[in-house]
Amino acid sequence: MKILDVKTKEPYQVYIGEGIRKKTSKLMSEITGFSPTRILLITDEKVDRLYSEQIYQVLAEKWPVKKAVVPSGEQSKSLECYHQLQTDAIQFHMDRSSCVVALGGGVVGDLAGFVAATFMRGIPYVQIPTTLLAHDSAVGGKVAINHPLGKNLIGSFHQPKAVIYDTELLSTLPEAEMRSGFAEVIKHAFISDEQFLLQLMETYSIAGLTSSQLSEMIYKGIEVKSSVVANDEKEKGIRAFLNFGHTLGHAVEAEYGYGEISHGDGVAMGMLFALYLSEKKAGLDCDYSSYLKWLKKLGYPTSINKEIKTDSLINRMMNDKKTVGGIIQFVLLTEIGHPQLFSIEKEEAAELLDQWRLEGTSR
């Protein structure tokens, strides 16, 4: 088992290993100053069928537990699901020493974390990720739900008490979900370390990754994120670098309709656009074509549906949390591993997006 320290204002640990879900109660019991009275276990329908009974039994050995199951998919990050979970917590007589456990992917983690952040003004929660994508979302304390006008616009910063990452849980994921999560691993490499990126570029089949390769990638990805979060917990500065590829990626997700395209597929297109912008605006000298070909080989879409208008995407980006005073903020690279924030006016961003859609997706 690998253990990684996340050094935020309230530090916590990430545990990574095969089969460690069976040690959940033991690991939670060892957290200093943490003694939950009750546990609300939040999961989704898919994970419920696979793993929730086992986790429920492990937790119930020590604490009273109530399980709440939400629909699978991005649509669960809604005010309706959030309200129902708050009702569940109240009816279960949870108090300020109670705990939420999020068993699932990024959607469940974001939703359950926001429930914990706001129930009685904040109670503890623990993340048990079940997807590769959640290696990014489970760490760092950004919790939120969606609004029809934008992704993650209603949320908070609320760090977990621990993250228990059992790599065995990834074995049941379909390739499309593994691909979605791998996009975030790629993002961490782009913003931090060219050698890490070159190692990843030796991967041509996500389905063929071994457990040890996954553990190493997850560890490196979380290490990158935790070092950034430790220096900028509330996203006042460098934490924004973690949004590389997300400005367009979130707009694409919203415009396609949540659940119609995976988060990772949206981010992959967003990263290609960010690389294109980096060449135009940040002086990046890179082999753009090699990244485009690699992402294609891995199965990522590299162009946006022609029916989706550039103006619609720009309007979505104008609602992005990073947009300031009507000017869109993009995370670009001056070199691989060297991110920087660039402000681009709406009209210029539209022009550049049109250019990329014409020439940057087929080089």
N, C-alpha and C positions, 0 to 999 in steps of 0.2 A: 504493500500500500504506500502510495506517495502522499505526502502531506505538504500543503503550500499555505503559508501565512499571508493573509490579506491585511495589510497594516493601515486600516482606516481608523477613524477616531475611536470606534469601538471594534477592535481587531477580532478576526475570526479565522477559522481554518477551513481549507478545502481538502477533503479526503478523496483520493482517486485510487481505485483498484477493482479487481474482479471479485464479485460476490460479497462486497462489503455492506450491501443492504441488510444482510442478516445481522450486522453489528450495529444497526441504527440506534437502538435503545442504549447500548453501551456507550457509543460515541456521543450521543446527546447527553447522557448522564455525566460525562466527564467535562462538559462545558462549565467553566467556572461561574458561579453565581447564577446558574440556570436550573430552576426546579419547577417545571410546568405543573399546573393544577389539572388542566384538561387540554386535550389536543383535538383540533379540527383538521382532519386529513382531507385535503382537496385534491381531486384528480379528475381526469376526463374519461369518457366512455371507453376509448380504446385501451388506455392504460389500466383502467378498472378491471377489464376482462383478463388482463395478463398478470398484473403484479400487485394490485391494491390489497387483496386478501392477505397475502404474505406480509406486506408492510403493516397492515392493520393488526395482525396477530402479534408481530414483533413489538409494536408500540403498546398494545393492550396488556402486555405482560407487566407494564409499569404504570400506565396512566389510563384514565377514562378517555375513550376515543370516540368521536363521531365522524363518519365518512360522508363527504358531500361530493357528488359527481356532476360535472358540467359537460355539455356537448363538446365533442372534439372539434378543434378548428378555431380559427381567428375570431369567428363570430361570438365566441364566449367572452372575449374581452369587451363586454358591453355593460352599460349601466344596469340592465335587467339582471344579468348573472351576478354582478357585484351586489346588488340589492338583496337578491335571494341568499347569497352567502352570508351577508351581514345578519339577515333574519335567522339563518341556521345557527350562527354563533350566539345570538341573543337567546334563542330557544334552548340551546345547549347549556345555558347559564355560564358562559365563559366569562372570565374576569381578566384583570390586567396582568395576572401571572400565567394566563393560559397561552397556548402556542398554536400557530398554524403550521402545518407541514404541507409543502407543495410537492406532490408526486406527479411529474409529467414533464412536458417540454416547455418551451419559452412562453407559450400562451398561459399555461397553468401557473408557471412561476410568476409571471407579471401580474396576473389576476389575483392569485393568492397573496402575493406580497403586498399588493395595494389594499386588499382586505385587512391584512395584518397592520399595515401602516396607519389605517384610519379607524379601526375598531378600538373604541375607548381611547382615542388619540395615539394609538400605537402599542402593539403587543409583539412579542418575539415571533420569528418564523424561521423554519429550516427548509432548505431546498434539497430535494432528491431528484436531480434531473434524469430524464429517460431518453433524451435525444442528444445528438452531437451539437445541434444548434444551441442547446441550452448551456453549453460550456461558456458561451458569451453572456447570455442573459441572466444566468444564475448567480453571477459574480458582479458585484459593484453596486447593488442596492437600488437600481432604477426600476421602479414598479409603476404600472400604469394600465389603464384601459383605453380603448379607442373611442373616437367620436366619428360619426359619419363623414365629417369634414377633414379628418386627419387621424393619423396613427399615433397612439401614445400621448395624446394631448391632455389627458386627465390623469395625473399621476403624482408621484412623490419620490423622495430619496429615502430608502429604509433598508439598511444593511441586514442580511440574514445573520442568525446566530452561528450557522455552519452550513456547508454545502457537502453533501455525501454523494459522491459521483461513482456509481457502480457501472463499470464499463460492460459488464454482462448484459445490462439492460438495453444496450445498443444492438444486440444480436437480432432482435425481432424487427428492427426498423427496415422499411422498404428503401430501395436505393435512392428514390427521389428525396426522401427525408434526410438521408445521410449526405446527399449532395447539398441540400439546403444548409446543413450545419457546417459542411466543409468550406463553404463560402466565407464564413466568419473566421475560420482558421486562416484562410488565404488573406483576409483583411488584416489580421494581426501581423502576418508576415510582411505585407506591403508597408505597414506603418512603422515597423520596428527593425527588421533584420533581413538584409538581402540573402544571407546564407540560409536562413530558415526558409525563405521563399524558394531558393534554388533546390533545397531538399524536397519541398512540397511538389515542385515541378517535375520531379521524378515519378510522381504518382499519375498514372493514366487510367486507373480503374478504382473508383471509390469503394466499389463492392468487394474488392480484393484486399482491403486493409486488414492487417492482423490486429489482435487485441493489444499487443505490445506497441505496435505503431500508433494505434488510436490513443493509448495511454500517454505516449510521448507527445503526440500532437496536442492533446487536450491540456497536458501540463504546460507546454510551451505557450499555447494560446492564452491560458488563464494567467500564466506568469506575466505576459505582456500586459494584459488588461489590469491585473492587480497592481502592477507598478505604476501605471497611469492613474488609476483610481486613488491610490494612496497619496498621490501628490495633488489631486484635484477631485475631491469626493463629490462636490456639488456642481460639477461641470461649469466652472467659472473661466476655465482656460484650456489647458492641454487635453482634458478629458474629451473635448469635442473631436479630437483626432480619431477617436474610436468610431466616429460616424463616417469614416472614409467609405464612399460608395453608397451611403444611406440617404443622402439628400434626394437624388433621383430614385434610388431603390424604393424608398417609402412612397414616393409619388406614383411609381409604377404599380406597386401593390394596391394602393388605394384606387387608382384609375381602372385597373383590371377588375377590381372588386375583391375584398378580403377573402382569401381562401382559393381564389381562382389561379393565383400564381404563388409559388412559395416565397418566403422571405429571402431565402438564399439565392433563388433565381433572380429576384429583383435586385438584390445587392450585387450580384455578379455583373448585371448590366450597368448598375450604378458605378461599379469600380472601373469598368471599361470607359465609361464616359468621363470619370474623374481622371483617368490616365490620359485620355485625349485632351481634356482641359489642362492637365499638368504640362503637357507638351506645348500648348498654346499660350498659357498664362504664367506658368511657374518655371519655365526653362528646363523641364525634365528631359533628359536624354535617355530614352529607353527603347527597347525593341518591342514596340506595341504589338506588332503582328504575332510575335511568339506567345504573348499573353492571350491574345485573341484566339489563336489556334489551340492553345492548351485548354482554355475554358470550354471551347467547342468540343474538344475530345472528351472532356469530363462530362459533357451532356448539358451544359448550361445554355440557355437561350442567349444570343448575343445581339439581338435586335428587337426593338419594341414593335408590337402589333401596329401595322400601318393605319388601322382604323382609329387608333388613339392619337389625338391631336397634340401637337407640341404646346399650344396655348393652355390646354387642360393640364398638362404636366407642370408647366410653369406656375399656374395658379395653385396647384397642390403644393409646390415647393415654397410658394409665398406664405403658406400656412405652417411651414416647418418651424420647429421650435428654435432653430438656429438663425432664422431670418430676422434681421434687425433693421428697423426703419425702412422697410420695403426693399432692402438689398439682400440678395440671397448669399448665404455663407456656404462655401464649398471647402471641404478638406482636400487639398491637393498635395502633390509630392514634388519637392524641389530635387530630391534624389530618392531612390528606393530606401525606405527606412527613415526618411526625413519629411514628415508631414507638416503642413502649415495651412492656416486658415486664409482664404481669399474671398473678398467681397466682390460680387459681380451683379451689376444692375440687371433688372428684369429683362429689358430689351436685348441686351448683349447675351444674356444667358439663353434666351429663346433662339437667337441667331446661331450660337454655338451648338445648341442641341439639334437644331435643324441640320447643321453641317455634319455633325457626328452621325446623325441618322442616315445621311446620304453617303458619307465616305468612310466613317470610322468603324463600321460594322462588317466591312468586307476586305480590309487591307490584307 
